[in-house]
């Protein structure tokens, strides 16, 4: 029986783990990996203490600091189900393990939003990717497309300029949503071309991706774009598939929490970071929420 189980290895989960360990709680952290959304960021300029650092480097520093504390870590596991039991909570994982805890912090973050077009899932790992930082080197000297004209899409494209001679950014609306500085960097790269009013309809290929079909919404015509890679950057959804009636959700399927304590509607069950209904999805906000959740869990455990 653990005092606390933390689900998730992003900034919120790791910070919660550090604070829980400092409070001498018997803690287990369960995570698929220590990459998360932060680890997929090409370049971070708004995290205090670092004028500029890659997402994967920042997550490595987070992880190393966590491992200095006395805390159990199960990497490569994901929560599959959480139940309320007499002792507290029971967690079952994808590895068919079973854990008991007096309290839980859910910091599972978010999963990539899918395009939901024909053959997208079929070509996952064979030309379709949701992580530029993970897969960019695999596309050396290849032409690729980024789907999504927000900051995530432009940052992915800028990272790919280190490997690819030509990168297309396809944006479904009539203008991109990326910051001006990212747009300027893309323009100056000489490798990035933006295509507006482009709705992806299909990904084509045999064993690997060879092209994609998109519709020009302005001209109402379909076009085929020869590419060997498709990186999907159209947002994300909360990773809450393992939760049922223990929490309430908002319209975006984010976990509703008490903003002062990070507690859900179930006593002893807390949530932190991008999986919650906290307004701003930022690394520093997630870390702060993780600290808050751990301190709240400590206070809860003192009372039971």
Secondary structure as UniProt FT lines:
FT   STRAND          2..7
FT   HELIX           11..22
FT   TURN            23..24
FT   STRAND          27..31
FT   HELIX           36..39
FT   TURN            48..49
FT   HELIX           55..66
FT   TURN            67..68
FT   STRAND          72..75
FT   STRAND          79..85
FT   TURN            86..87
FT   STRAND          88..93
FT   TURN            94..95
FT   STRAND          98..106
FT   STRAND          110..112
FT   TURN            119..123
FT   TURN            125..127
FT   STRAND          128..129
FT   HELIX           132..135
FT   HELIX           136..139
FT   TURN            140..141
FT   STRAND          143..147
FT   HELIX           151..160
FT   TURN            161..163
FT   STRAND          166..170
FT   HELIX           180..189
FT   STRAND          192..195
FT   STRAND          198..205
FT   STRAND          209..216
FT   TURN            217..220
FT   STRAND          221..226
FT   STRAND          229..232
FT   STRAND          236..238
FT   TURN            241..242
FT   TURN            245..246
FT   TURN            251..252
FT   TURN            259..261
FT   TURN            267..268
FT   STRAND          269..271
FT   HELIX           273..275
FT   HELIX           283..303
//
